[in-house]
Amino acid sequence: MEINQLSYTVNSEVLEELLERDRKALLGEMIQGVLHNINGPLQNIFMASELLKDQLLHHKEFLSSSGLADNKVLEDVEKQLARIGHIQEGAYNLSNLTQNLIQGMQIQGGEIKTDLNLAVKKLVDFFQNNLFFKHRVKVIMDLEETLPRVNLPISDFWQSAAHIIKNAIEAMENSENERVLTIKTFMKDGKVVVSFIDTGVGIPDEVKDKIFHLHYTTKKGSADGNGNFSQPLGLGLYCAKHLMSKHGVDIKVRSDKGQTEFSFIIPADKETRAASQQPG
């Protein structure tokens, strides 16, 4: 009787695991399906706006050459062309984002796997919108080519890593050193490591234990042109820690004057751990 009861318990646990894997697999397929379905309409928006743009340009050329329109009408056409340009830019950015998500994630055995090297590259591309980062910061990427995919949603990684990079940029704005952001990916002790190293002002020893606390910040508030004062909320590193801890990811911090390093220590699956521990 005891043996049968044990057998029933084990089978129930196996069943629960199979159901959970099936749920994850279906969820992953649904996500990819949604991304594909989003990308199609975005392409239609882009093509339709391109046709509309061509028509407006032809109308503008005709009005200009015929003398049938005054400057106000032509200025209005220019405004409409600019609006179409904004629509196209938004559609392109969303389409690019969905493509990155599709490329960056993969479903294996019911788990959503993320290509961290691709995720890092796309995140750095995103920060090129920051002019200080684009023109004043040197970026070095040392990415291990054979890095395995990990059981970590790409959206959570992007959100967490974005806070780290944003803080690094702000730390380097006030630094007199050469401004360099180094991003490394590698395997260590059977785990995947993503490391962000900046040459900013560093983190004072007295606040290192507080940086992941909710609402803690060393940033000063600022006032806009209307005299409204805004105070930083201190959510960035707290959110990064919270998101990563959900997936068993540890964040290590090392900081000296002139250099700070944040490292994501990410669990690898059993096959990856075994392969990394083999000699040679």
C-alpha positions as CSV (number, residue, x, y, z in Angstrom):
1,M,0.0,0.0,0.0
2,E,2.8,2.4,0.8
3,I,4.5,1.6,-2.4
4,N,1.4,2.3,-4.4
5,Q,0.9,5.6,-2.6
6,L,4.5,6.6,-3.4
7,S,4.0,5.6,-7.0
8,Y,0.9,7.8,-7.2
9,T,2.8,10.8,-5.7
10,V,5.7,10.5,-8.1
11,N,3.3,10.1,-11.1
12,S,1.4,13.2,-9.9
13,E,4.6,15.2,-9.7
14,V,5.6,14.0,-13.2
15,L,2.2,15.0,-14.5
16,E,2.4,18.4,-12.9
17,E,5.8,18.9,-14.5
18,L,4.5,17.8,-17.9
19,L,1.5,20.2,-17.6
20,E,3.8,23.1,-16.7
21,R,6.1,22.4,-19.6
22,D,3.1,22.2,-21.9
23,R,1.8,25.5,-20.6
24,K,5.1,27.2,-21.2
25,A,5.4,25.7,-24.7
26,L,1.9,26.9,-25.6
27,L,2.6,30.3,-24.1
28,G,5.8,30.7,-26.1
29,E,4.0,29.7,-29.3
30,M,1.3,32.2,-28.6
31,I,3.9,34.9,-28.0
32,Q,5.6,34.2,-31.2
33,G,2.3,34.0,-33.0
34,V,1.3,37.4,-31.6
35,L,4.6,38.9,-32.7
36,H,4.2,37.6,-36.2
37,N,0.7,38.9,-36.4
38,I,1.8,42.3,-35.2
39,N,4.5,42.5,-37.8
40,G,2.2,42.0,-40.7
41,P,-0.1,45.0,-40.1
42,L,2.9,47.1,-39.3
43,Q,4.3,46.3,-42.8
44,N,0.9,47.3,-44.2
45,I,1.0,50.6,-42.3
46,F,4.4,51.3,-43.6
47,M,3.6,50.5,-47.3
48,A,0.3,52.4,-47.2
49,S,1.9,55.5,-45.7
50,E,4.6,55.3,-48.4
51,L,1.9,55.4,-51.1
52,L,0.3,58.3,-49.3
53,K,3.6,60.1,-49.1
54,D,4.3,59.6,-52.8
55,Q,0.8,61.0,-53.7
56,L,1.4,64.1,-51.5
57,L,4.8,64.7,-53.1
58,H,3.2,64.5,-56.6
59,H,0.4,66.9,-55.5
60,K,3.0,69.3,-54.0
61,E,5.1,69.2,-57.2
62,F,2.0,69.9,-59.3
63,L,0.8,72.7,-57.1
64,S,4.2,74.3,-57.0
65,S,4.7,74.2,-60.7
66,S,1.2,75.3,-61.6
67,G,1.1,78.2,-59.2
68,L,-2.4,77.1,-57.9
69,A,-1.3,77.1,-54.3
70,D,0.0,79.7,-51.9
71,N,2.8,79.2,-49.3
72,K,0.3,78.3,-46.6
73,V,-1.0,75.3,-48.6
74,L,2.5,74.1,-49.4
75,E,3.5,74.5,-45.7
76,D,0.5,72.4,-44.8
77,V,1.5,69.7,-47.2
78,E,5.0,69.7,-45.6
79,K,3.4,69.2,-42.2
80,Q,1.4,66.2,-43.5
81,L,4.6,64.7,-45.0
82,A,6.3,65.1,-41.6
83,R,3.5,63.4,-39.9
84,I,3.6,60.5,-42.3
85,G,7.4,60.3,-41.6
86,H,6.6,60.0,-37.9
87,I,4.1,57.2,-38.6
88,Q,6.6,55.3,-40.8
89,E,9.3,55.7,-38.2
90,G,7.0,54.3,-35.4
91,A,5.9,51.4,-37.6
92,Y,9.5,50.6,-38.6
93,N,10.7,50.7,-34.9
94,L,7.9,48.5,-33.8
95,S,8.5,46.1,-36.7
96,N,12.2,46.0,-35.8
97,L,11.4,45.3,-32.2
98,T,9.1,42.4,-33.0
99,Q,11.8,40.9,-35.3
100,N,14.4,41.3,-32.6
101,L,12.1,39.5,-30.1
102,I,11.5,36.7,-32.6
103,Q,15.2,36.3,-33.3
104,G,16.2,36.7,-29.7
105,M,13.8,34.0,-28.2
106,Q,13.5,30.3,-29.0
107,I,11.3,27.6,-27.6
108,Q,13.1,24.4,-26.5
109,G,11.4,21.7,-24.4
110,G,8.7,24.1,-23.3
111,E,11.2,26.8,-22.1
112,I,11.7,30.2,-23.7
113,K,15.4,30.5,-24.4
114,T,17.1,33.9,-25.0
115,D,20.2,34.7,-27.1
116,L,22.0,37.1,-24.8
117,N,24.6,38.1,-27.3
118,L,21.9,39.3,-29.7
119,A,19.9,40.9,-26.9
120,V,23.0,42.9,-25.8
121,K,23.7,44.1,-29.4
122,K,20.2,45.3,-29.9
123,L,20.1,47.0,-26.5
124,V,23.3,48.9,-27.4
125,D,21.7,49.9,-30.7
126,F,18.7,51.3,-28.8
127,F,20.9,53.5,-26.6
128,Q,22.4,55.1,-29.8
129,N,19.4,57.5,-29.5
130,N,21.2,59.0,-26.5
131,L,23.6,61.6,-28.1
132,F,26.0,61.6,-25.2
133,F,26.3,57.8,-25.4
134,K,26.5,57.8,-29.2
135,H,29.3,60.5,-29.5
136,R,31.1,60.5,-26.2
137,V,31.1,56.9,-25.0
138,K,33.3,54.2,-26.4
139,V,31.6,50.8,-26.4
140,I,33.6,47.5,-26.3
141,M,31.8,44.3,-26.6
142,D,33.6,41.1,-25.7
143,L,30.9,38.4,-26.4
144,E,31.6,34.7,-26.2
145,E,30.6,33.3,-29.6
146,T,29.5,29.9,-28.3
147,L,27.4,31.3,-25.4
148,P,24.3,29.1,-24.9
149,R,20.8,30.5,-24.8
150,V,19.3,30.8,-21.3
151,N,15.9,30.3,-19.7
152,L,15.3,34.0,-19.3
153,P,12.7,36.2,-21.1
154,I,14.4,38.6,-23.4
155,S,12.0,41.4,-22.2
156,D,13.0,41.0,-18.6
157,F,16.7,40.9,-19.5
158,W,16.4,44.1,-21.7
159,Q,14.5,46.0,-19.0
160,S,17.1,45.0,-16.3
161,A,20.1,45.6,-18.4
162,A,18.8,48.9,-19.7
163,H,18.7,50.3,-16.1
164,I,22.4,49.2,-15.6
165,I,23.5,50.9,-18.9
166,K,21.5,54.0,-18.1
167,N,23.1,54.3,-14.7
168,A,26.5,53.7,-16.4
169,I,25.9,56.5,-18.9
170,E,24.9,58.9,-16.1
171,A,28.0,58.0,-14.0
172,M,30.3,58.7,-17.0
173,E,28.7,62.1,-17.7
174,N,30.4,63.4,-14.6
175,S,33.6,61.5,-15.0
176,E,36.9,63.0,-16.1
177,N,38.2,59.6,-17.3
178,E,38.0,58.2,-20.8
179,R,34.3,57.1,-21.1
180,V,34.2,53.4,-21.9
181,L,31.4,50.9,-21.5
182,T,32.6,47.3,-21.8
183,I,30.1,44.5,-22.0
184,K,31.2,40.9,-21.7
185,T,29.5,37.6,-21.9
186,F,31.1,34.3,-20.9
187,M,30.7,31.0,-19.0
188,K,32.0,30.6,-15.5
189,D,31.5,27.7,-13.1
190,G,28.7,26.3,-15.2
191,K,26.8,29.6,-15.3
192,V,26.3,32.3,-17.9
193,V,27.7,35.7,-17.0
194,V,26.9,39.1,-18.6
195,S,29.1,41.9,-17.3
196,F,28.7,45.7,-17.7
197,I,31.8,47.7,-16.8
198,D,31.9,51.5,-16.9
199,T,34.5,54.1,-16.2
200,G,32.2,56.5,-14.4
201,V,32.6,58.1,-11.0
202,G,32.0,54.8,-9.1
203,I,29.7,54.0,-6.2
204,P,30.8,55.2,-2.7
205,D,31.4,52.5,-0.2
206,E,28.8,53.9,2.2
207,V,25.9,53.4,-0.2
208,K,26.8,50.1,-1.9
209,D,24.5,48.2,0.4
210,K,21.6,50.5,-0.4
211,I,21.6,50.8,-4.2
212,F,19.0,48.0,-4.7
213,H,16.6,49.4,-2.1
214,L,13.2,50.6,-3.3
215,H,13.2,54.4,-3.8
216,Y,16.9,54.8,-2.9
217,T,18.7,57.2,-5.3
218,T,21.8,59.4,-5.3
219,K,20.4,61.4,-8.2
220,K,19.3,65.0,-7.7
221,G,15.9,66.3,-8.7
222,S,15.5,68.9,-11.5
223,A,13.1,71.6,-12.5
224,D,11.6,72.2,-15.9
225,G,11.0,75.5,-17.7
226,N,7.7,76.0,-15.9
227,G,9.2,75.7,-12.5
228,N,7.9,72.2,-11.8
229,F,10.3,70.1,-9.8
230,S,10.7,66.3,-10.4
231,Q,12.4,63.9,-8.0
232,P,13.9,60.7,-9.2
233,L,12.0,57.7,-7.9
234,G,14.9,55.3,-7.4
235,L,13.2,52.4,-9.1
236,G,15.8,51.3,-11.7
237,L,18.2,49.0,-9.8
238,Y,15.3,47.8,-7.6
239,C,13.4,46.7,-10.7
240,A,16.5,45.1,-12.2
241,K,17.1,43.1,-9.0
242,H,13.4,42.1,-8.7
243,L,13.1,41.0,-12.3
244,M,16.3,39.0,-12.3
245,S,15.7,37.3,-9.0
246,K,12.4,35.8,-10.4
247,H,14.5,33.8,-12.8
248,G,17.2,32.8,-10.3
249,V,19.7,35.4,-11.6
250,D,22.1,37.0,-9.1
251,I,23.5,40.5,-9.6
252,K,27.1,41.1,-8.4
253,V,28.5,44.6,-8.0
254,R,32.1,45.7,-7.8
255,S,33.0,49.4,-7.7
256,D,36.1,51.4,-7.2
257,K,36.8,55.0,-8.0
258,G,36.8,55.3,-11.8
259,Q,35.2,51.8,-12.5
260,T,32.0,50.0,-11.7
261,E,31.0,46.5,-12.8
262,F,27.5,44.9,-12.6
263,S,27.4,41.2,-13.5
264,F,24.3,39.1,-14.1
265,I,25.0,35.5,-13.0
266,I,22.5,33.4,-14.9
267,P,21.8,29.7,-14.2
268,A,22.4,27.4,-17.2
269,D,20.5,24.2,-17.9
270,K,21.9,20.8,-17.0
271,E,23.3,20.1,-20.5
272,T,25.1,23.5,-20.7
273,R,26.6,23.1,-17.2
274,A,27.8,19.6,-18.1
275,A,29.4,20.8,-21.3
276,S,31.1,23.7,-19.7
277,Q,32.7,21.6,-17.0
278,Q,34.2,19.1,-19.4
279,P,38.0,19.6,-19.8
280,G,39.3,21.2,-23.0
